[in-house]
Amino acid sequence: MSTTLVEGGKPLPGAAAALRAHWPEYLMEAAELGLFMVSACLFVAWIEHPHYGVPAHINDPFWRRALIGLAMGLTAVAIVHSPLGKRSGAHFNPAVTLTFLRLGRIAPWDAAFYALGQFVGACAGVLLAAIVLGRDVVADARVNFVATLPGDSGVGAAFVAEALISFVLMAVVLALSNDPRLNRHTGVVAGVLVALFITFEAPYSGMSMNPARSFGSAWPGHIWQSLWLYFTAPPLGMLLAAELFVRRHGLGAVLCCKLHHENDARCIFRCRYGARAATAATPSDGGSA
């Protein structure tokens, strides 16, 4: 979709036109990651902080991670299927937005404002959680602003793990979201992956896949160590998944960058989904749809 607007007989510059046309989607992206971070802080505090009693009943950290994974996976599914997610595309991750920019399905200014909104939303979500729960709870070592940090295996293992899970997530998103028959299931499958990654991968890297999500924890908590890892490994993993998808299927197979396109919400992207969906729904000459 073009963002060239005219005001006073003159076309607006690209950034101004994008803001004028698509500011609701930018705010939605901020709200989505903000909600994700609030949920992360609430559930990690409830499950890990002794004030809430759960650690006394579930001694094994694996099962506590599994509970957190279930909560965050359901949170991700709810966001993708919410009115906000259906309209904005539910990226809430600058690595996802960057990948779709590389694939040519989002305009550069839209991508820039999406990323800005995602970073602002992540920080606002953690700050809001600190207000609701109390800063002492969110800052406690067992919650630690839900910061993503390398585990005992070290930075190298964390980098590889982050790149790998980011690759898997994007590969699955591209496979499902670009198939009109499967598109509506993209959010559910992505949520399942989030739950599994938190349960099994978090001990290696903290399970981020999201530069804004990691920054949202690092900024209020001043937890800067190894932050570079979460700014590099997730985009690299997702861009590699995109490159392999394009090499196998061609760039034309990337229809849009909404995770959930089977809805009535407007689409602001360079979208080919409608044309492909119509083609898929048309019976072939052989007679079967």
N, C-alpha and C positions, 0 to 999 in steps of 0.2 A: 504494500500500500504506500502510495506517495505521501510524503509529508510536506510538499511544497504548498504553502498557503499564501494568499495575497491579502495585504492590508494597505489601504490607501493607494491602491493601484500598483503597488510594488510587491514583488515576492519577498516573503520573510526569509532570513537566513536559515540554514539547515537546522541549527540547534533550536532557534525560536519556533520554527515551524513544527519540529518534533514535539517540543514542550506543549505548544498550543493544541496539537492534535491528540497527543497520547499521554498527557500527564496523569490521567486516571490509572492507566496501566503501570506507570512508574510507582505511584503510591501503593498500588496493589502488591507489586513485588516487594516493596519495603515492608508492608504489613504482613505478608506471608512469611518472610524470614523472621520478622519480629515475633510472630506467633510461634514459629518453630523454636526460637530461642527461649521464649517464656516457658513453653512446654518442656524443653530440655532442662531448664533450671528447676522447675517445679518437680518433675519426676525424679531427677537425680537427687535433689534435696530430700524428697520423701523416701526414696529407697536407700540412700547412702548415709544420711545424717542421723545420728543416734537420737536426736530430739523426737523423731517421728516413730521410732520403735521398730521399723522394718529390719534393720541389720540384726537386731536381737533374735528375730524369728527366722531369718534366712542368712545363715552363716557363710554359705558358699558364695564367693564373689561371682562365680559363673552364673548362678541363678539370678543374682541381683542384676547382672548385665543383661540377662535374657529378659527380665521384666522391663528394664529400661529400653531395650531394643524393641520389645513389643509396643511399648507406649509411643516411642518415636516413629516406628513404622506406621502405626495407626494415625499419628499426627500428620505424617507426610501424605498418606492416602486422603485424609480429610481435607488437607490444603489443596491437593490436586483437584479434588472433586467439588470444592467449594465454589461459590459464584466468583470469588476473586481468582482462583486458580484457573477456572474455565475461561475467564476472559483474558488474563495476562499471559497464559500459557504455563504458569506454575514452574518457572525456572528456579526461583529463589536461590540462585547459585551463579556467581559470575563465571565459573568455569563452564557451566552449561551454556550460558549466554555467549561466551567467547566461541565455543564450539559451533553454535548455530550461526554466528557471524562468519566464521571460516567457511561454513557450508552455504553461505549466501542467502539465508532465509530471514535475517533480521538486518535492518538498516544500521549503519554505524552509529548514528546519533541515538537511535533507540537502544542499541546495545550499551552505549556509554551511560545513558540515564538509567537503564535497568541495573547496571552494576553499581552505580552510585546509590540507587534506592536500596539495593540489597545490603550494601555496607552500612548505610544509615539504619536500616531496619534491624540488622543483627545487633548493633550497639544498643539501640533503643530497647530491644527485647530483653537484653541482659540487665540493663538499668531498671527497667520496669519490674523485672523479677526481683531485683534487689530491694526495690521499694515494697513490694508485696510480701516477700518472705523475710526481709530484714537483711541488711548488708552482711551482718555477722554470719548468717546462715549461708549465703551465697559465697562468701569469702572463705568459709571453713575449708580446711585442707581436703575434706572428703567430698566437697562439691567443687571448690576451686574455680568458680565462675564457669563451670563445665568446659574448661580449657582442653584443647586437644594437644597432647604432648607425646613425644616418642616414649615407647615402653622400655623395658629392661634390655631388649635386644638391640637397642641403639638407633641412631639416626638413619643409618643406611637401610636397616630393615624397615623402619617406618616409611622411608621414602618409597621403597619398592612396594610395600603394602598399600600405601595411598594411591600410587599410580595404578596398581592392579585393580583395586576395587573401583576406582574411577573409570578405568577402561571397561570393566564389566558392566557398570551401571549405564554408561553411555551406549555401549553396544546393544544392550537390551532395550533402552529407550528408542534408539534408532530403528531397531527391528520391529518394535510394536507400534510406535507412534506413526510410522509411515505406511502402515497397512490399515486401510479403512475398516477391515474386518476385526482387527485386534486393538485399534487405537483406544477404545474405551477402557481397556484393561491395563493400559500403561501405568497409571498411578498405583493400582493395586500391586502389580509386580514390582514396581520401584519401591513401594513401601515394604514388601517382603524382603527385598534385598537390603534395605536400610536396617531392618530388624536383625537379619542374619549377620550383617557386617558388624553391628554393634556387639552382638553376642560373641562372635568368634574372632573378629579382627581388631577390635578396640584395644586389646592388650599390646598390640604392636605400634599403633600410631594414634590411638584415641578416636579413630574413625571420624574423619572430617569430610573429605571429598569436596570441600567448599571453602575457598579463601575468605569469603565474607563471614561465614559462620565461625571460623577460627579467629578472625580479627575481632569479631564481636565479643569474644571471651577475653582475648588478649588485652584489648584497650582498657576496659574498666578495671581489670585485675593486674595491669602492668606485667603481663606474662609474655615476654617477648622472645624467650629462647626458642629456637628452631621454628619460628613463625615462617621463615623463608620456605621451609619444606611444604607448608600447606598452600603457599602461593605458586608453587612450581609443579609438584607431583600431580595434583588433581587435573590442572589444565593439560599437562602432558599426556596423562592417561586418556582423557576424553578426546583430545585431538587425535591421538593415535587410533582410537576406536572409530572416529569419524573418517580418517584417512583410509582405513581398511574397508569401511562400509562403502565409501565412494569407489574404491578400486574394484570392489566386487559387484556393486549394483549400478554405479554411475551416479553423478551428481544429481541427475534428474529424478532419481528415486527418493531424494529428500524433499518431501512435500511441504512441510511447514515446521515450525518449532514450538507448537503447542503440544504439551503432553496429553491433553484431553481435548480433542477437536470435535467430537460428536456432541455438540451442544449449540445453542442459539446465540452464544455470546459473540460479539464482534471480534474479528481477527485483524490485527494491525501489521501483520508480517507480510513478507513476499511469498504469498501462499499459493500453492498449487493443489491443495488438498481437495477442494471442491471438484475440480476437474477429474482428478484420479478417482475420487469416490464415486462420481457419476459413471465413469467408465467401468469401475468394478461392479456397479449395480446393474449394468446393461447386459442382458442375456447375449451370449455368444451365438454365432451362426449355427452352432451345433445344437442349440435349443436350451441348454441348461444355464442357469445364472451362475 
